[in-house]
Amino acid sequence: MPATERAVELAIAAARAASDIKAEEIIALDVSEQLVLTDVFLIASGTNERQVGAIVDAVEEALHKLGAKPVRREGKSAGRWVLVDFGDVVVHVQHSEDRVYYALERLWKDCPVIELPEDARGTEPSDVA
């Protein structure tokens, strides 16, 4: 069974919020077939620790407006890889170097990609000066 409409709605809202803070390479993966605990992984990158924190703050604010509250948050103090669990959606915001190293997309490559609207895809690494 694919991700719920609510999970996709939250993922798109989170992606738009991340994109507004100039997150890079935003991708949403439907992990509902592989995991029972969540439907969507949203992955985004920041170029430094401050940007990672700002992206997380923007995502939390956007999803709070939709009535979603984080169940769990990990890694915010270090600012390298922050995981925020909203139940239906788990948001991973990684420093761009860590994103390359851990390669979550490769780990979950069998999961379908959820098509994000253009304003929710973030920038390409080469787009940022």
Secondary structure, 3 states (H helix, E strand, C coil): CCCCHHHHHHHHHHHHHHHHCCCEEEEEEECCCCCCCCCEEEEEEECCHHHHHHHHHHHHHHHHHCCCCCCEEECCCCCCEEEEECCCEEEEEEEHHHHHHHCHHHHCCCCCEECCCHHHCCECHHHCC
